[in-house]
């Protein structure tokens, strides 16, 4: 099953739509410069409302970028985060001080030749994977930390997905996630702006995104079973 993480929630209704659709993780943004940034108090209020619904929530991931370790640790404890996603230049040593599972974003510059980026990407991937961190490949946009809705080369992403487990981010939406999952075959997919309407999370788009990914998974499972039975 493809791991589905949706980030950037600011209210309980779309978050619960994601829970009902079967999302694997939910992301809340704590990067001060980000449009979807929340305070710890705001995040607790959203999660309290969501929990009051009686649903069992999936892991809650907090997104941070080059913030002091103590600030991140305090937010993790205050909000009750299950994991963090590091979107800046944080290294393995930094991540090791957080005490929770880590998703590490490795940015891909769509304007730079792949050959020039490959050594950096592979070194970062190896270091973080050996430390037990989940890798997220996302499009690099100057001054931004994800959620830009800009796509990078999926053929490049497919090459990486064949070499190591990674989540695909950048420009995903209900309209193209089927093609993305079929072409890239990533461990997971990560979306934010692609499930928004007028800058706000849209429950209908959230559900459509998750359902589309699950549809690809179901067809792949059925095809694999058919091939297995055909060899008997």
C-alpha positions as CSV (number, residue, x, y, z in Angstrom):
1,X,0.0,0.0,0.0
2,X,1.3,3.5,-0.9
3,X,1.8,5.6,2.2
4,X,-0.4,8.7,1.9
5,X,0.5,11.9,3.9
6,X,-1.4,15.1,3.6
7,X,0.1,18.2,5.1
8,X,-1.0,21.7,5.9
9,X,-4.3,21.3,7.8
10,X,-5.5,24.2,9.8
11,X,-9.0,23.0,10.8
12,X,-10.6,19.8,11.9
13,X,-13.2,19.2,9.1
14,X,-10.8,18.5,6.3
15,X,-8.4,16.6,8.6
16,X,-11.3,14.3,9.6
17,X,-12.2,13.9,5.9
18,X,-8.6,12.6,5.4
19,X,-9.0,10.3,8.4
20,X,-12.3,8.9,7.0
21,X,-10.6,8.4,3.6
22,X,-7.8,6.3,5.2
23,X,-4.8,8.7,5.1
24,X,-1.7,7.2,6.7
25,X,-0.4,10.4,8.3
26,X,-1.4,14.1,8.7
27,X,1.0,17.0,8.7
28,X,0.8,20.3,10.6
29,X,3.1,23.1,9.6
30,X,5.2,25.0,12.2
31,X,7.5,26.8,9.9
32,X,7.1,30.5,10.8
33,X,7.4,31.8,7.2
34,X,4.9,29.3,5.8
35,X,1.4,30.3,4.8
36,X,-0.1,27.3,6.6
37,X,1.9,27.8,9.8
38,X,0.2,27.1,13.1
39,X,1.0,27.9,16.7
40,X,1.2,25.1,19.2
41,X,-2.1,26.4,20.7
42,X,-3.8,26.4,17.3
43,X,-2.6,22.9,16.6
44,X,-3.8,21.5,19.9
45,X,-7.2,23.1,19.4
46,X,-7.6,21.4,15.9
47,X,-6.4,18.1,17.3
48,X,-8.7,18.3,20.3
49,X,-11.7,18.9,18.0
50,X,-10.7,16.1,15.8
51,X,-10.2,13.7,18.7
52,X,-13.6,14.7,20.1
53,X,-15.2,13.2,17.0
54,X,-14.3,9.7,18.4
55,X,-12.1,8.8,15.3
56,X,-8.7,7.2,15.9
57,X,-6.2,9.7,14.3
58,X,-3.3,8.5,12.2
59,X,0.3,9.7,13.2
60,X,0.5,13.5,13.4
61,X,3.7,14.9,11.8
62,X,5.0,18.4,12.5
63,X,6.8,20.2,9.7
64,X,9.8,22.4,10.7
65,X,12.6,24.1,8.8
66,X,16.0,25.1,10.3
67,X,14.5,25.9,13.7
68,X,16.3,25.5,17.0
69,X,16.3,21.9,18.3
70,X,14.8,22.9,21.6
71,X,11.9,24.8,19.9
72,X,11.1,21.7,17.9
73,X,11.3,19.4,20.9
74,X,9.0,21.7,22.9
75,X,6.4,21.8,20.1
76,X,6.6,18.0,19.8
77,X,5.9,17.6,23.5
78,X,3.3,20.4,23.7
79,X,1.2,19.3,20.8
80,X,1.8,15.6,21.1
81,X,3.3,15.1,17.7
82,X,4.2,11.5,16.6
83,X,6.9,12.5,14.1
84,X,8.6,15.5,12.5
85,X,9.3,16.4,8.9
86,X,12.5,18.4,8.5
87,X,12.2,20.7,5.4
88,X,15.4,22.7,5.7
89,X,19.1,21.9,5.8
90,X,19.0,19.8,9.0
91,X,21.5,17.0,9.2
92,X,21.5,13.6,10.8
93,X,23.0,14.9,14.1
94,X,20.2,17.5,14.4
95,X,17.5,14.9,13.7
96,X,19.0,12.5,16.3
97,X,18.2,15.0,19.1
98,X,14.4,15.1,18.4
99,X,13.4,11.8,20.0
100,X,10.7,11.0,17.5
101,X,10.6,9.4,14.0
102,X,11.8,11.8,11.2
103,X,10.8,12.4,7.6
104,X,13.7,14.3,5.9
105,X,13.0,16.4,2.8
106,X,15.6,16.3,0.1
107,X,15.0,19.1,-2.4
108,X,15.3,18.7,-6.2
109,X,16.1,21.8,-8.2
110,X,14.0,21.6,-11.4
111,X,16.3,24.1,-13.1
112,X,19.6,22.3,-12.4
113,X,20.9,19.3,-14.5
114,X,20.3,16.0,-12.8
115,X,23.9,15.0,-13.1
116,X,25.0,18.0,-11.0
117,X,22.5,17.1,-8.2
118,X,22.9,13.4,-8.1
119,X,25.9,13.2,-5.7
120,X,24.3,15.5,-3.2
121,X,21.0,13.7,-3.3
122,X,22.6,10.2,-3.0
123,X,24.8,11.2,-0.1
124,X,21.9,12.8,1.8
125,X,19.7,9.9,1.1
126,X,22.2,7.4,2.4
127,X,23.0,9.3,5.5
128,X,19.4,9.8,6.5
129,X,18.2,6.3,5.5
130,X,21.0,4.7,7.6
131,X,19.7,6.8,10.5
132,X,16.2,5.3,10.0
133,X,14.7,8.5,8.5
134,X,12.0,8.5,5.9
135,X,13.0,10.3,2.7
136,X,10.7,12.8,0.9
137,X,11.7,14.2,-2.5
138,X,10.2,17.6,-3.2
139,X,10.7,20.5,-5.6
140,X,13.1,23.2,-4.5
141,X,11.7,26.7,-4.7
142,X,13.8,29.6,-3.4
143,X,12.5,30.9,-0.1
144,X,9.9,28.1,0.2
145,X,9.7,24.9,2.3
146,X,7.3,22.7,0.4
147,X,3.6,23.1,-0.4
148,X,4.4,25.1,-3.6
149,X,2.5,22.7,-5.9
150,X,5.5,22.6,-8.3
151,X,6.4,19.3,-9.9
152,X,9.9,18.0,-10.7
153,X,10.8,15.3,-13.2
154,X,8.9,12.1,-12.5
155,X,11.3,10.0,-14.5
156,X,14.1,11.1,-12.2
157,X,11.8,10.3,-9.2
158,X,11.2,6.8,-10.6
159,X,15.0,6.3,-10.8
160,X,15.3,7.2,-7.1
161,X,12.2,5.1,-6.2
162,X,13.9,2.1,-7.8
163,X,17.0,2.6,-5.6
164,X,15.5,3.4,-2.2
165,X,12.2,3.9,-0.4
166,X,11.0,7.5,-0.8
167,X,7.9,9.6,-0.7
168,X,7.1,11.8,-3.7
169,X,6.0,15.4,-3.2
170,X,5.7,18.4,-5.4
171,X,2.8,19.2,-7.6
172,X,0.6,16.2,-6.7
173,X,-3.2,16.5,-6.9
174,X,-6.2,14.2,-7.4
175,X,-6.0,14.8,-11.1
176,X,-2.4,13.5,-11.5
177,X,-1.6,11.3,-8.5
178,X,-2.7,8.1,-10.4
179,X,-0.1,8.7,-13.1
180,X,2.5,9.7,-10.4
181,X,2.0,6.5,-8.5
182,X,1.9,4.3,-11.6
183,X,5.0,5.9,-13.1
184,X,7.2,6.4,-10.1
185,X,6.0,3.6,-7.7
186,X,7.1,5.5,-4.6
187,X,6.9,4.2,-1.1
188,X,4.6,7.2,-0.3
189,X,3.0,10.4,-1.7
190,X,2.9,13.7,0.1
191,X,0.5,16.5,-0.8
192,X,-0.6,19.9,0.5
193,X,-1.6,22.6,-2.0
194,X,-3.0,20.0,-4.5
195,X,-5.9,19.3,-2.2
196,X,-6.8,22.9,-1.7
197,X,-9.4,25.2,-3.2
198,X,-8.8,28.9,-2.9
199,X,-6.0,28.3,-0.5
200,X,-7.9,26.2,1.9
201,X,-8.0,22.4,2.4
202,X,-11.0,21.0,0.4
203,X,-12.5,17.9,2.0
204,X,-13.8,16.7,-1.4
205,X,-10.3,17.0,-2.9
206,X,-8.7,15.3,0.1
207,X,-11.1,12.4,-0.3
208,X,-10.5,12.2,-4.0
209,X,-6.7,12.2,-3.6
210,X,-6.7,9.3,-1.1
211,X,-9.3,7.3,-3.0
212,X,-7.3,7.6,-6.2
213,X,-4.2,6.3,-4.6
214,X,-6.0,3.5,-3.0
215,X,-7.5,2.6,-6.4
216,X,-4.1,2.3,-7.9
217,X,-3.0,0.1,-5.0
218,X,-6.0,-2.2,-5.4
219,X,-5.4,-2.6,-9.1
220,X,-1.8,-3.3,-8.5
221,X,-2.6,-5.9,-5.9
222,X,-5.2,-7.5,-8.1
223,X,-2.7,-7.7,-11.0
224,X,0.0,-9.2,-8.8
225,X,-2.4,-11.8,-7.5
226,X,-3.5,-12.7,-11.1
227,X,0.2,-13.1,-12.2
228,X,0.9,-15.3,-9.1
229,X,-2.1,-17.5,-9.9
230,X,-1.1,-17.7,-13.5
231,X,2.2,-19.2,-12.6
232,X,0.6,-22.1,-10.7
